[in-house]
Amino acid sequence: MFKESSKKYLSADRGKFLSRYRLNPIIFNKVKQNMKL
């Protein structure tokens, strides 16, 4: 579920997605681990 929504955001607008989650470091780190940035 979480990874699927990540892919949607990445394909839609990666910069927007990253800046959005950068506001919440805990979630951003989780996303970063899942996507292996």
HELIX and SHEET records of a PDB file:
HELIX    1   1 PHE A    2  ARG A   22  1                                  21    
HELIX    2   2 PRO A   25  MET A   35  1                                  11    
END                                                                             
